[in-house]
Amino acid sequence: MDPLTHALASYTLKRAAFPRAARPVTIAILLAGTLADLDIVSTWIGPSAFLTWYRTYTHSLLFAFLLTLLVTLPFLLRNRRSPENKIPPLTIITPALAAALLHLLMDTFQSAGVEFLWPFSARRFALDWIAHLDLWIIAILLAGILLPMLSGLVTEEIGAKSKGPRGRIGASLALAALILYAVARFTSHSSAVAALESQKYRGERPRRVAAFPESGSPFRWHGIIETESALHNVEVSVGPAANLDAEFAIAAYKPESSPALDAAHNSTLARRFLQSARFPKASVEKTTDGFHVLLRDFPYTRDATSGPHVQAIIDTDPSGKILSEELAWDPASHQFWWK
């Protein structure tokens, strides 16, 4: 999820659960709730660093605890220098940790996945409920923050006294609305998956399906279906305008098995790539020296804000011996390259 949404969610959490928190606590909450997204800096280093860092180490439970300690340590050290302004450790560590865990939870609702259990497991957890940039969530959070502010200004103007911490009710309602929105997304997602599983695609039954969210509407989903011979892409709508026509699914056929393809799949670089690829798609091209194998992750979103994607390029000789291998940016990250 984008940093703006995480910052708004962290501030909403502060106002709802820790409304009387001092300014240092608020700063710690905002830092703990957003700094995990610093892994995006890996895009400046290169595709290999991006594949290694993005949504991995910094999106684990272990890092959430370490980040909490890191952002609260300066304020705890400040207690020694200014005993008169001392902040009890738990009053700053607890809200900061809550913000860090909220960040992980919100990213789990998406499709890129997070490695919760790193370094003990490289498994990625992804629920596929919410798009990378969800305008509905931003609107809910902004309403929960801004509307109470406007209400407070009106109250002060007429001279009425405010009861309780300002903004707590609005923030609490916003968090409740987010929970209801997530439940609605879960229900819609389940319906989309069921619809995808009920169809045949080019005469074949699905082996694996996934429904990925579209940012524009909670009722429209981007379906990917794997069958014996191909990967299929199709739009599916649920709710009042439910619609799925398998005849309109776009098929990307799998290449036939070959020594070059088998060698590419078994290479160290490919295994690293396939660890994060949800729906890997291979293409094999004959060259003068052997074969050129390209591994891509079948696009799970049409949302251009979802960021760059990595591809694996492997060259072999005619017998399947690896000649070269590299990770590179997929130039078609924001295009429909299966067409």
N, C-alpha and C positions, 0 to 999 in steps of 0.2 A: 504494500500500500504506500502511497506517496507520503513524503515527509509532512506536507501540510495537514493531511488528514490525521496523521499520528500526533502532531502538535495540538490540533484542536481536540482530539480525543483525550490527550493527557491533561489539558487544561480543564476540560469538562469533568474528568475524573476528580481533579483537585477541588473544583467548586462543589461537586456533589458529595464526595466522601471526606474531604479534608478542607472544609470551607474556612476554617480559622487559621490555616497554615500560614506561617510567617513567610516573608519574601524569599529567604534562602531556601525554604522547603519548596516553594513554587518553582524556583529555578532548578532545583534538583529533580523535581517531577518532570519538567519539560525536557531536561537533558536526558534523563533515563528513558523517557518515552520516545525519543527521536534518534539518539546517537547510533542505534543499531544499523540505521540506514546509511552509515558511512561506508558500508561495503560497496556502495555504488561507485566509489572512487576507483575501484578495481577496473572499471571500464577505461580509465585513462592509461592504465598500465598495459592492458592487452587482453586478448580473448582467453589466454591460459589463466591469468590472474582472475579474470571475471568468473570463469568456470569454477575456480578453486574457492573464491571468497563469497560470491553473491549468494545470499540466503543460506549460508552454511554456518561458519563459526560464530558470527555476530548475531545469529538468530537461533541460538541454543539456550537452554535453561542455564547452563553453566555460565555463559557470557552474561546473561541477565543478572545473575548474582554478582559477578565481577564488576559489571557496569554500575550496579547500584552502589557498591563499595567505592568505586572510582569517583562517581559524581558527588557522593556525600562526604568523602574524606576531607576535602578542603573546609567544609563547614564544621566538621567535627574537630579539626585541628584549630579552627578559629575559636572554639570553646575554651581552649587553653589560654589563648591570648586575650580573650575578652570574657572572663567569667561572669561579668554582670549581664551579658547577652547570651548566656549559655542556652543551647537548644538540646533537649534530651535526645539521645541517639535514636531511639525508636520512633520519635515523632518526625524524623527526616528519612530514616532508612525504610520504614514501612511504606509510606506513600511513594517513594522512589521505586521500590521493588514492585509495587502494584502497577505503576506506569510501565515499567519494563516488561512485565508479564502481559499487560494489556496489548502492548505492541506485538508480542509473539502471537497472541490469540487472534488479533485482527489479521495478521499476515497468514495465519493458518487457514482462514476463510477463503483465501485466494488460490490460484492455480500454480504459481511458481513453486510453492512448497517451502518449508523450513526444516532444517535439521535440528529438531528439538533435542535429540539425545547425543549430539556431538560432545565429546570425542568417542563415545561408547558405541555409537551406531551412525551410519551414513544414510539411514532411511529418511526420506523426505515426507513430511505430512502436509497434505493439501486437500481441502474440502471442496474446492471449486464452486463456492457459493457466490463470491463477490468479485467484481472486476478490480483491476489494479487501481483505477481512478473511478470512484463511484460518486457521482454528483449528488445522489440521494443522501448518502451518508454525510457529505460535506454540508448539505442544506440542513439536515437534522442537527448537526453539531453547532453550526452557526446560529440557528434559531435558538438553541438552548443557551447560547452565550449572549447573543445580542438582544434578544427580546426582553430578558430580565433587566438588562442595562437600560433599555429605553423605558421600561416600566418604572425603574428606580428614579430616572430623571423626572418622570411625570409626578411620582409620589413626592419627591423633594420640592417640586414646583408648587404643589398645593399645600405643602407644609405637613404632610402626614409622616408619621414615624414608621420606619421599616422594622418589621419583626423578624429577628433571626438574621443569619448571614445572607447578604444580598447574592442572588443568583443560585442559591442551593436548590431551590425547587425546580427552576428551569433546567439546570444541569441534570438533576435526577430524572426529570421527565425525558430529557434527551437520551440519557443512557437507557431508560426503559424503552424508548422508541427504537433505539438501535437493536436491543434484544428482540423486539417484535419484528423488526425488519430482517434480522438474521434468521428467525424462525420462518418467516414468509419466503425467504430465499431458499432455505433448506427444503421447504415443501415444494416450491417451484422446481428446484433442481431434481428432486426425486421423481417428479412427474416427467421431466424432460428425459431423464435416464431410462425410465420405464418405457417411454414412447420410442426411444432409440432402440432398445432391446427387443421390441415387439416386431420389428420390420426385417425384411430380407433386402440385401443390397447386391445387385447384379446376380441374384439367385443364390447368394450365400448368407448363412446365418452369422450374426456377430460373434466374434470370439472375445472382444473387449470393447466397451464403449465408454465415452466420457462426455459430459455436457459442461461446457465452459461458459461463464457469464459474459453477457454483453453489457457495456456500461450504460447504454441508453434506456434499457427497459428491463425490469426484473422478470418479465414474462418471455423474453427472447433469449435463446441460448444457441451457442455454436457447438454442434455435435461432431465428434470424431468417432468413427467406428472402424475397428480392425477386423477384417475377415481373413480367410485363408490366403487369398491372393492379393489383397489390396488394403489400402487405407482410404476411407471415405470421409468426405466433409459435407455437412448438410446443416441448414438452418432449421431449428425446431422452436415452435412457439407453444406455450401452455397457457392455461387460464381461459378467459372468455373467447380469445381468438386462437384457440389451439389449432396447430397446423404442422404436419410433417408429411412430406412426400418424398419417399425414398428414391423415386425415379429421378429427382433433381439432385441427388447426391453426386458430388464430383469425386471420381476415383483416381487414386494414384497407385498404380500397380507395383507390386514388389518385384525386384529383379530375381531371376532364377539363381538357384544356388550354384556356386562355382568356387574353385580353390582360392581365387583372389578375394572373393567376398568373405569366405570363411576365415581367411588369414587376416583380413581387415577387421572383422568383428572380434577376433581373438587377440588383437594387438593391445599393448598396454594403454596407448592413447585412446583407442576406441572404447575399451572397458571404462576408462575414466569418463569419457563423454556419455556413454550409455547409462552411467549411474544416475545422471540428472535428466536424461531425455525421457519424456513421458511417452511419446509415440515416435520412435526413431524411424526414419525413412532413408533407405540406401539407394544410390544410383551407381551403376557400373559402366564405365566407358572404355572402349578398347583404344590403346595408344600404340605408338611404334615400339615402346619399350615393355609393354605389358598391359596393365589395367590401371585406370584412375577411378578410385572409389570415393564417393562423397557421402558422408553421413550427416543428415539434418534432423532436427527435432520438428516433427510435423506441427505447424503453427496451432497453438491452442487458443489463440485470441485474434480478433481483427482489430484490437485496440492498439493504435500506434503508440500510446503512452506506456505500453508494457515493457519497452526497452529493447536493447539489442539481443541477438541470439548468436550462439556459437555453432560452427560446423566443423567436422573433422574431415581432413583430406588425407587420403592414404594412397600411395602409389606402390604397385607390386610388379614383379616380372611375370612372364607368362605362366610360371609354375606356382605363383602365389607368394613368393618371397617378398617381404617388405623392403622397398627401396627407400621410401621416405614417408614421413607422417608429420602433420602439423594441425594445430587448431587455428581457425581463422574466423573473422566475423562473417556471419551470413549476410550477404549483400541484399537478400530478399526478405529481411526480417519483417518489413512492413508491407510486403507485397504477397500476393497469392501465388507462390512459386510452383504450386502443384498444377497450375493451369498450363 
